[in-house]
Amino acid sequence: MRPTLIEHPADEEQEILPIVSATLTQGEWDALGKHGMSAIPLTRRLVILGHITEETDDAERQSFMKALRAPARIAYKLIGHRQFTRETSKIRG
């Protein structure tokens, strides 16, 4: 199942994001991100951060993490990464 799940984000990046960049302003894109984050329960946000950054390369991950507030970065390093690893281990076996 993992290859199919990975294929979906790859298609999204190749086909959808170019359309998004041509049609949404940066402000609209930022608002969409804030809206999406508000739908994630606080207890899941650190784990979701792991899922978001899992398939990024080092430069993308560093850029993404720099954009986060310091408390979120610290919480992910201290708690979230461990939660993410435990969850994905259970899911993937």
All heavy atoms as an XYZ file, in Angstrom:
738
protein
N       0.813     -1.184      0.000
C       0.000      0.000      0.000
C       0.871      1.268      0.000
O       0.480      2.277     -0.553
C      -0.910     -0.018      1.225
C      -1.980      1.011      1.156
S      -3.372      0.768      2.250
C      -2.688      0.679      3.843
N       2.058      1.196      0.596
C       2.911      2.376      0.701
C       3.266      2.969     -0.673
O       3.201      4.183     -0.840
C       4.168      2.040      1.493
C       4.987      3.275      1.832
C       6.056      2.924      2.871
N       6.562      4.101      3.515
C       7.588      4.819      3.061
N       8.201      4.469      1.968
N       7.993      5.884      3.708
N       3.645      2.168     -1.676
C       3.954      2.757     -2.989
C       2.781      3.559     -3.571
O       2.980      4.615     -4.158
C       4.290      1.551     -3.866
C       4.753      0.508     -2.906
C       3.919      0.726     -1.661
N       1.582      3.060     -3.377
C       0.402      3.776     -3.876
C       0.233      5.094     -3.137
O      -0.070      6.125     -3.755
C      -0.867      2.909     -3.700
O      -0.670      1.687     -4.410
C      -2.099      3.616     -4.228
N       0.440      5.076     -1.828
C       0.308      6.303     -1.052
C       1.378      7.324     -1.421
O       1.125      8.515     -1.453
C       0.361      5.984      0.440
C      -0.816      5.180      0.978
C      -0.571      4.786      2.430
C      -2.116      5.951      0.835
N       2.582      6.859     -1.692
C       3.666      7.765     -2.083
C       3.410      8.331     -3.479
O       3.711      9.489     -3.755
C       5.024      7.055     -1.999
C       5.351      6.807     -0.527
C       6.112      7.847     -2.696
C       6.565      5.958     -0.298
N       2.838      7.527     -4.357
C       2.538      7.985     -5.719
C       1.567      9.160     -5.701
O       1.706     10.097     -6.475
C       1.959      6.832     -6.528
C       1.674      7.196     -7.978
C       1.072      6.023     -8.735
O       1.339      4.865     -8.379
O       0.327      6.285     -9.680
N       0.597      9.114     -4.805
C      -0.396     10.195     -4.740
C       0.243     11.564     -4.496
O       0.005     12.489     -5.256
C      -1.464      9.897     -3.681
C      -2.331     11.062     -3.370
N      -3.318     11.494     -4.230
C      -2.340     11.918     -2.334
C      -3.892     12.557     -3.713
N      -3.321     12.827     -2.564
N       1.093     11.736     -3.449
C       1.726     13.045     -3.270
C       2.619     13.443     -4.441
O       2.723     14.626     -4.773
C       2.541     12.882     -1.982
C       1.855     11.787     -1.251
C       1.345     10.866     -2.324
N       3.262     12.476     -5.087
C       4.109     12.797     -6.240
C       3.254     13.364     -7.364
O       3.614     14.376     -7.988
C       4.864     11.557     -6.709
N       2.110     12.742     -7.628
C       1.191     13.259     -8.650
C       0.701     14.648     -8.261
O       0.590     15.537     -9.102
C      -0.018     12.329     -8.824
C       0.334     11.019     -9.506
O       1.437     10.932    -10.088
O      -0.493     10.097     -9.440
N       0.403     14.817     -6.990
C      -0.079     16.105     -6.506
C       0.962     17.198     -6.755
O       0.626     18.286     -7.229
C      -0.375     15.981     -5.011
C      -1.047     17.181     -4.409
C      -1.422     16.912     -2.964
O      -2.362     16.122     -2.727
O      -0.762     17.491     -2.082
N       2.209     16.914     -6.445
C       3.257     17.902     -6.640
C       3.460     18.219     -8.117
O       3.670     19.364     -8.483
C       4.570     17.421     -6.023
C       4.572     17.530     -4.520
C       5.935     17.251     -3.926
O       6.948     17.424     -4.631
O       5.974     16.869     -2.747
N       3.391     17.211     -8.977
C       3.648     17.425    -10.395
C       2.466     18.051    -11.123
O       2.656     18.823    -12.060
C       4.014     16.105    -11.065
C       5.347     15.568    -10.597
C       5.613     14.163    -11.122
O       4.810     13.593    -11.839
N       6.748     13.604    -10.752
N       1.242     17.701    -10.717
C       0.074     18.135    -11.480
C      -0.737     19.245    -10.817
O      -1.238     20.133    -11.505
C      -0.832     16.923    -11.744
C      -0.137     15.877    -12.607
C      -0.958     14.618    -12.794
O      -2.192     14.691    -12.688
O      -0.359     13.560    -13.039
N      -0.873     19.197     -9.511
C      -1.742     20.145     -8.821
C      -1.009     21.414     -8.400
O      -1.519     22.529     -8.600
C      -2.408     19.482     -7.589
C      -3.198     18.244     -7.995
C      -3.290     20.482     -6.848
C      -4.316     18.479     -8.981
N       0.169     21.271     -7.830
C       0.868     22.452     -7.330
C       1.175     23.490     -8.409
O       1.083     24.690     -8.132
C       2.117     22.056     -6.551
C       1.827     21.381     -5.209
C       3.126     21.060     -4.475
C       0.908     22.207     -4.334
N       1.508     23.112     -9.640
C       1.685     24.145    -10.665
C       0.399     24.943    -10.925
O       0.446     26.157    -11.148
C       2.096     23.351    -11.912
C       2.742     22.126    -11.367
C       1.948     21.791    -10.125
N      -0.736     24.276    -10.842
C      -2.020     24.972    -11.016
C      -2.263     25.906     -9.836
O      -2.682     27.059    -10.009
C      -3.174     23.961    -11.170
C      -2.985     23.138    -12.453
C      -4.533     24.664    -11.161
C      -3.900     21.931    -12.560
N      -1.978     25.406     -8.647
C      -2.162     26.225     -7.440
C      -1.296     27.474     -7.514
O      -1.775     28.584     -7.243
C      -1.823     25.401     -6.175
C      -1.722     26.289     -4.952
C      -2.862     24.314     -5.953
N      -0.041     27.318     -7.884
C       0.861     28.475     -7.922
C       0.445     29.501     -8.969
O       0.737     30.682     -8.837
C       2.307     28.033     -8.141
O       2.468     27.489     -9.430
N      -0.268     29.048     -9.987
C      -0.726     29.984    -11.027
C      -2.057     30.645    -10.682
O      -2.412     31.641    -11.297
C      -0.858     29.237    -12.361
N      -2.775     30.090     -9.703
C      -4.120     30.614     -9.433
C      -4.303     31.224     -8.044
O      -5.178     32.071     -7.878
C      -5.180     29.501     -9.608
O      -4.857     28.407     -8.763
C      -5.254     29.045    -11.052
N      -3.505     30.825     -7.072
C      -3.649     31.370     -5.722
C      -2.542     32.357     -5.419
O      -1.397     32.168     -5.833
C      -3.588     30.255     -4.668
C      -4.695     29.216     -4.651
C      -4.469     28.232     -3.500
C      -6.056     29.852     -4.516
N      -2.884     33.386     -4.667
C      -1.852     34.305     -4.185
C      -1.158     33.654     -2.991
O      -1.663     32.679     -2.419
C      -2.470     35.634     -3.730
O      -3.297     35.385     -2.574
C      -3.290     36.290     -4.833
N      -0.027     34.193     -2.590
C       0.671     33.656     -1.411
C      -0.218     33.772     -0.179
O      -0.267     32.867      0.649
C       1.998     34.379     -1.193
C       2.838     33.764     -0.077
C       3.244     32.329     -0.361
O       3.748     32.023     -1.423
N       3.035     31.435      0.601
N      -0.937     34.875     -0.063
C      -1.841     35.054      1.069
C      -2.936     34.007      1.112
O      -3.283     33.493      2.176
N      -3.486     33.671     -0.048
C      -4.519     32.636     -0.122
C      -3.939     31.264      0.238
O      -4.570     30.473      0.940
C      -5.144     32.598     -1.519
C      -5.988     33.812     -1.837
C      -6.379     33.911     -3.302
O      -5.598     33.445     -4.165
O      -7.459     34.461     -3.582
N      -2.733     30.994     -0.244
C      -2.078     29.723      0.057
C      -1.801     29.614      1.563
O      -2.031     28.580      2.180
C      -0.783     29.609     -0.743
C      -0.045     28.327     -0.549
C       1.132     28.156      0.112
C      -0.429     27.026     -1.020
N       1.513     26.837      0.074
C       0.568     26.121     -0.610
C      -1.506     26.548     -1.749
C       0.517     24.765     -0.894
C      -1.557     25.186     -2.032
C      -0.555     24.318     -1.612
N      -1.318     30.722      2.157
C      -1.060     30.739      3.596
C      -2.349     30.524      4.388
O      -2.365     29.781      5.373
C      -0.406     32.055      4.010
C       0.997     32.221      3.441
O       1.590     31.225      2.975
O       1.495     33.366      3.449
N      -3.433     31.165      3.960
C      -4.721     31.007      4.633
C      -5.205     29.568      4.541
O      -5.769     29.025      5.509
C      -5.758     31.960      4.031
N      -4.985     28.938      3.406
C      -5.367     27.533      3.241
C      -4.594     26.642      4.216
O      -5.158     25.749      4.849
C      -5.124     27.089      1.797
C      -5.488     25.661      1.448
C      -6.982     25.411      1.641
C      -5.082     25.356      0.012
N      -3.309     26.909      4.360
C      -2.490     26.147      5.300
C      -2.962     26.331      6.737
O      -3.067     25.361      7.499
N      -3.277     27.563      7.107
C      -3.773     27.831      8.466
C      -5.105     27.136      8.698
O      -5.352     26.575      9.767
C      -3.906     29.327      8.691
C      -2.583     30.014      8.872
C      -2.739     31.502      9.075
C      -1.382     32.168      9.163
N      -1.468     33.609      9.293
N      -5.962     27.174      7.703
C      -7.262     26.510      7.820
C      -7.071     25.004      7.993
O      -7.715     24.372      8.834
C      -8.125     26.800      6.587
C      -9.434     26.080      6.590
N     -10.465     26.452      7.418
C      -9.863     25.002      5.901
C     -11.486     25.627      7.229
N     -11.142     24.746      6.312
N      -6.182     24.433      7.205
C      -5.921     22.996      7.311
C      -5.364     22.618      8.681
O      -5.791     21.636      9.283
N      -4.446     23.420      9.199
C      -3.879     23.136     10.517
C      -4.929     23.256     11.611
O      -4.910     22.484     12.574
C      -2.717     24.089     10.818
C      -1.429     23.707     10.143
S      -0.842     22.055     10.585
C      -0.296     22.337     12.249
N      -5.851     24.185     11.457
C      -6.876     24.358     12.496
C      -7.806     23.147     12.568
O      -8.452     22.925     13.586
C      -7.680     25.642     12.263
O      -8.526     25.507     11.139
N      -7.863     22.358     11.503
C      -8.713     21.167     11.487
C      -8.040     19.965     12.151
O      -8.693     18.964     12.417
C      -9.083     20.820     10.046
N      -6.749     20.074     12.434
C      -6.012     18.974     13.054
C      -6.034     19.179     14.567
O      -5.615     20.232     15.056
C      -4.554     18.928     12.551
C      -4.521     18.725     11.034
C      -3.764     17.832     13.261
C      -3.147     18.900     10.424
N      -6.503     18.192     15.308
C      -6.517     18.332     16.776
C      -5.109     18.602     17.309
O      -4.119     18.073     16.782
C      -7.020     16.971     17.270
C      -7.710     16.359     16.098
C      -7.025     16.895     14.881
N      -5.011     19.404     18.339
C      -3.710     19.747     18.917
C      -2.901     18.502     19.287
O      -1.679     18.488     19.130
C      -3.892     20.617     20.160
C      -4.342     22.051     19.905
C      -4.648     22.756     21.224
C      -3.299     22.817     19.127
N      -3.578     17.467     19.746
C      -2.880     16.244     20.154
C      -2.266     15.486     18.983
O      -1.446     14.599     19.192
C      -3.840     15.303     20.902
O      -4.958     15.012     20.062
C      -4.325     15.935     22.203
N      -2.637     15.823     17.756
C      -2.124     15.125     16.564
C      -1.124     15.953     15.766
O      -0.457     15.433     14.887
C      -3.286     14.762     15.633
C      -4.263     13.787     16.185
C      -3.787     12.358     16.193
N      -3.415     11.962     14.842
C      -2.465     11.071     14.571
N      -1.822     10.483     15.527
N      -2.168     10.774     13.338
N      -1.001     17.219     16.063
C      -0.201     18.103     15.209
C       1.270     17.714     15.120
O       1.864     17.802     14.049
C      -0.362     19.555     15.645
C      -1.725     20.078     15.297
C      -1.862     21.524     15.584
N      -3.242     21.942     15.319
C      -3.689     23.150     15.518
N      -2.875     24.080     15.988
N      -4.935     23.437     15.266
N       1.864     17.303     16.205
C       3.281     16.937     16.150
C       3.493     15.681     15.314
O       4.470     15.576     14.574
C       3.852     16.758     17.561
C       3.945     18.035     18.398
C       4.419     17.709     19.804
C       4.857     19.066     17.738
N       2.582     14.727     15.424
C       2.681     13.510     14.613
C       2.493     13.856     13.134
O       3.240     13.374     12.271
C       1.645     12.460     15.069
C       1.658     11.251     14.141
C       1.922     12.032     16.497
N       1.527     14.696     12.849
C       1.268     15.112     11.462
C       2.487     15.824     10.889
O       2.826     15.653      9.713
C       0.008     15.995     11.379
C      -1.226     15.205     11.815
C      -0.167     16.585      9.988
C      -1.535     13.973     10.991
N       3.184     16.590     11.708
C       4.406     17.254     11.255
C       5.413     16.224     10.755
O       6.078     16.432      9.742
C       4.992     18.089     12.392
C       6.243     18.884     12.094
C       6.057     19.807     10.895
C       6.652     19.678     13.321
N       5.507     15.106     11.434
C       6.383     14.031     10.969
C       5.957     13.489      9.622
O       6.782     13.246      8.743
N       4.663     13.327      9.436
C       4.159     12.838      8.146
C       4.420     13.856      7.031
O       4.764     13.481      5.913
C       2.662     12.531      8.232
C       2.350     11.326      9.051
N       2.617     10.041      8.624
C       1.813     11.202     10.284
C       2.250      9.183      9.555
N       1.755      9.864     10.575
N       4.255     15.123      7.351
C       4.479     16.173      6.359
C       5.932     16.183      5.900
O       6.224     16.311      4.711
C       4.090     17.556      6.928
C       2.571     17.638      7.108
C       4.597     18.691      6.034
C       2.110     18.856      7.883
N       6.849     16.021      6.832
C       8.268     16.145      6.487
C       8.934     14.823      6.109
O      10.089     14.815      5.685
C       9.049     16.777      7.657
O       8.897     15.952      8.824
C       8.569     18.187      7.936
N       8.207     13.734      6.221
C       8.814     12.417      5.984
C       9.418     12.280      4.593
O      10.509     11.734      4.429
C       7.778     11.317      6.198
C       8.338      9.936      5.978
C       7.328      8.837      6.196
O       6.116      9.082      6.047
O       7.758      7.728      6.520
N       8.758     12.719      3.592
C       9.227     12.522      2.216
C       9.987     13.730      1.655
O      10.263     13.782      0.468
C       8.044     12.190      1.300
C       7.375     10.868      1.632
C       8.287      9.655      1.465
O       9.137      9.654      0.564
O       8.147      8.717      2.277
N      10.336     14.683      2.513
C      11.087     15.838      2.040
C      12.584     15.543      2.079
O      13.034     14.686      2.844
C      10.805     17.082      2.916
O      11.164     16.781      4.265
C       9.353     17.498      2.847
N      13.330     16.266      1.263
C      14.778     16.131      1.369
C      15.259     17.046      2.507
O      14.473     17.796      3.082
C      15.473     16.427      0.036
C      15.264     17.848     -0.467
O      15.120     18.778      0.365
O      15.246     18.037     -1.692
N      16.530     16.991      2.820
C      17.050     17.751      3.952
C      16.818     19.246      3.812
O      16.436     19.911      4.780
C      18.544     17.478      4.156
C      18.810     16.101      4.735
O      17.888     15.529      5.361
O      19.933     15.595      4.567
N      17.032     19.784      2.622
C      16.852     21.227      2.413
C      15.393     21.636      2.605
O      15.108     22.650      3.250
C      17.341     21.623      1.016
N      14.478     20.851      2.060
C      13.053     21.152      2.221
C      12.644     21.054      3.692
O      11.915     21.912      4.198
C      12.198     20.176      1.414
C      12.272     20.363     -0.079
C      11.549     19.260     -0.831
O      11.649     18.069     -0.437
O      10.876     19.598     -1.820
N      13.127     20.020      4.364
C      12.791     19.814      5.776
C      13.311     20.978      6.618
O      12.598     21.524      7.457
C      13.363     18.496      6.268
C      12.896     18.096      7.656
C      13.398     16.720      8.078
N      13.059     15.681      7.111
C      13.934     15.097      6.295
N      15.197     15.431      6.325
N      13.555     14.173      5.441
N      14.544     21.383      6.381
C      15.125     22.496      7.141
C      14.357     23.787      6.885
O      14.079     24.547      7.814
C      16.598     22.671      6.790
C      17.468     21.576      7.366
C      18.911     21.688      6.918
O      19.316     22.660      6.285
N      19.707     20.687      7.247
N      13.995     24.025      5.647
C      13.225     25.220      5.303
C      11.864     25.203      5.986
O      11.422     26.205      6.545
C      13.060     25.313      3.786
O      12.254     26.397      3.437
N      11.213     24.057      5.940
C       9.898     23.915      6.563
C       9.992     24.134      8.067
O       9.190     24.859      8.655
C       9.326     22.530      6.252
C       7.920     22.343      6.727
C       6.854     22.757      5.951
C       7.667     21.762      7.960
C       5.548     22.599      6.394
C       6.369     21.587      8.411
C       5.311     22.011      7.622
N      10.985     23.517      8.698
C      11.129     23.631     10.146
C      11.488     25.059     10.565
O      11.046     25.531     11.609
C      12.172     22.642     10.668
C      11.771     21.179     10.476
S      10.218     20.722     11.257
C      10.784     20.296     12.882
N      12.267     25.762      9.741
C      12.614     27.153     10.040
C      11.375     28.041     10.073
O      11.326     29.016     10.816
C      13.589     27.710      9.009
C      15.019     27.452      9.301
C      15.887     28.180      8.279
C      17.336     27.877      8.500
N      18.179     28.547      7.497
N      10.384     27.690      9.265
C       9.166     28.496      9.197
C       8.287     28.315     10.431
O       7.408     29.138     10.689
C       8.374     28.145      7.934
N       8.536     27.259     11.195
C       7.754     27.016     12.410
C       8.267     27.887     13.545
O       9.450     28.243     13.593
C       7.871     25.550     12.844
C       7.309     24.502     11.901
C       7.611     23.121     12.466
C       5.820     24.683     11.719
N       7.386     28.180     14.476
C       7.808     28.889     15.676
C       8.717     27.974     16.494
O       8.579     26.760     16.469
C       6.601     29.297     16.500
C       5.761     30.334     15.802
C       4.596     30.716     16.649
N       3.782     31.689     15.944
C       2.665     32.161     16.411
N       2.191     31.754     17.569
N       1.984     33.066     15.719
N       9.633     28.585     17.223
C      10.612     27.828     18.010
C       9.958     26.805     18.946
O      10.436     25.667     19.021
C      11.524     28.778     18.785
N       8.890     27.142     19.671
C       8.288     26.126     20.551
C       7.819     24.880     19.795
O       7.959     23.757     20.301
C       7.102     26.854     21.189
C       7.481     28.298     21.143
C       8.259     28.448     19.859
N       7.313     25.062     18.596
C       6.864     23.912     17.797
C       8.055     23.063     17.362
O       7.992     21.830     17.394
C       6.068     24.377     16.589
N       9.130     23.707     16.954
C      10.337     22.962     16.561
C      10.884     22.154     17.733
O      11.228     20.982     17.593
C      11.425     23.916     16.051
C      11.189     24.449     14.667
C      12.438     25.104     14.102
N      13.022     26.122     14.967
C      12.722     27.415     14.915
N      11.833     27.864     14.043
N      13.319     28.274     15.718
N      10.942     22.783     18.895
C      11.466     22.109     20.079
C      10.554     20.949     20.479
O      11.030     19.852     20.775
C      11.642     23.114     21.240
C      12.760     24.113     20.877
C      11.956     22.392     22.548
C      12.816     25.326     21.783
N       9.251     21.193     20.477
C       8.297     20.137     20.840
C       8.400     18.962     19.885
O       8.336     17.801     20.312
C       6.872     20.692     20.852
N       8.606     19.241     18.602
C       8.739     18.142     17.651
C      10.002     17.339     17.943
O       9.981     16.113     17.953
C       8.735     18.631     16.203
C       8.832     17.463     15.247
C       7.743     16.629     15.061
C      10.015     17.156     14.606
C       7.831     15.510     14.234
C      10.111     16.056     13.771
C       9.013     15.237     13.594
O       9.108     14.130     12.787
N      11.103     18.041     18.191
C      12.362     17.340     18.463
C      12.270     16.504     19.742
O      12.787     15.397     19.801
C      13.514     18.334     18.571
C      13.933     18.901     17.237
C      15.068     19.874     17.378
C      15.424     20.463     16.037
N      16.534     21.416     16.121
N      11.616     17.042     20.769
C      11.562     16.357     22.059
C      10.472     15.287     22.140
O      10.646     14.273     22.816
C      11.352     17.372     23.189
C      12.481     18.370     23.419
C      12.082     19.365     24.502
C      13.768     17.647     23.796
N       9.345     15.532     21.472
C       8.185     14.656     21.629
C       7.664     14.126     20.298
O       7.448     12.928     20.130
C       7.034     15.409     22.336
C       7.495     15.945     23.693
C       5.801     14.528     22.488
C       6.584     16.986     24.290
N       7.431     15.012     19.372
C       6.734     14.680     18.135
C       7.404     13.642     17.275
O       6.748     12.745     16.749
N       8.717     13.752     17.125
C       9.408     12.788     16.263
C       9.269     11.377     16.829
O       9.042     10.420     16.084
C      10.876     13.162     16.081
C      11.584     12.252     15.135
N      11.307     12.250     13.784
C      12.510     11.291     15.330
C      12.051     11.332     13.191
N      12.789     10.738     14.109
N       9.378     11.259     18.144
C       9.218      9.956     18.793
C       7.796      9.422     18.604
O       7.598      8.249     18.289
C       9.530     10.082     20.284
C       9.688      8.779     20.981
C      10.199      8.930     22.418
N      10.850     10.200     22.663
C      10.553     11.001     23.696
N       9.667     10.663     24.577
N      11.185     12.142     23.848
N       6.789     10.301     18.744
C       5.394      9.893     18.517
C       5.188      9.445     17.082
O       4.532      8.430     16.822
C       4.442     11.048     18.835
C       4.343     11.397     20.286
C       3.488     12.636     20.506
O       3.369     13.503     19.630
N       2.895     12.733     21.675
N       5.730     10.215     16.149
C       5.618      9.878     14.731
C       6.260      8.522     14.440
O       5.675      7.670     13.771
C       6.271     10.974     13.872
C       6.525     10.546     12.463
C       5.480     10.428     11.565
C       7.807     10.248     12.040
C       5.718     10.012     10.255
C       8.050      9.840     10.746
C       6.997      9.718      9.851
N       7.464      8.310     14.948
C       8.176      7.050     14.717
C       7.394      5.870     15.293
O       7.250      4.834     14.635
C       9.583      7.108     15.340
O      10.291      8.205     14.748
C      10.359      5.831     15.117
N       6.875      6.033     16.487
C       6.100      4.954     17.117
C       4.852      4.649     16.299
O       4.518      3.495     16.043
C       5.728      5.368     18.542
C       5.122      4.288     19.380
C       4.865      4.752     20.789
N       5.140      6.170     20.889
C       5.568      6.803     21.968
N       5.737      6.188     23.065
N       5.811      8.091     21.974
N       4.148      5.706     15.869
C       2.912      5.509     15.086
C       3.198      4.835     13.758
O       2.512      3.890     13.376
C       2.222      6.853     14.864
C       0.938      6.723     14.058
C       0.219      8.042     13.937
O      -0.327      8.514     14.956
O       0.175      8.581     12.828
N       4.199      5.302     13.051
C       4.472      4.712     11.732
C       4.986      3.282     11.862
O       4.705      2.456     10.994
C       5.452      5.572     10.917
O       6.646      5.808     11.676
C       4.842      6.896     10.513
N       5.694      2.985     12.923
C       6.145      1.608     13.150
C       4.959      0.676     13.342
O       4.947     -0.440     12.831
C       7.049      1.529     14.368
O       8.252      2.202     14.117
N       3.957      1.131     14.086
C       2.758      0.325     14.293
C       2.006      0.114     12.983
O       1.515     -0.977     12.701
C       1.831      0.987     15.310
C       2.300      0.887     16.717
C       1.315      1.583     17.647
C       1.823      1.604     19.075
N       0.904      2.340     19.957
N       1.922      1.172     12.186
C       1.172      1.100     10.921
C       1.894      0.211      9.919
O       1.276     -0.620      9.260
C       0.967      2.507     10.332
C       0.029      3.318     11.216
C       0.432      2.432      8.904
C      -0.028      4.800     10.868
N       3.194      0.382      9.809
C       3.972     -0.313      8.771
C       4.504     -1.672      9.203
O       4.933     -2.449      8.364
C       5.122      0.583      8.329
C       4.626      1.847      7.680
C       5.732      2.781      7.340
N       5.174      4.049      6.881
C       5.836      5.179      6.853
N       7.097      5.216      7.241
N       5.260      6.289      6.431
N       4.482     -1.905     10.487
C       4.919     -3.207     10.985
C       6.353     -3.348     11.205
O       7.324     -3.071     10.908
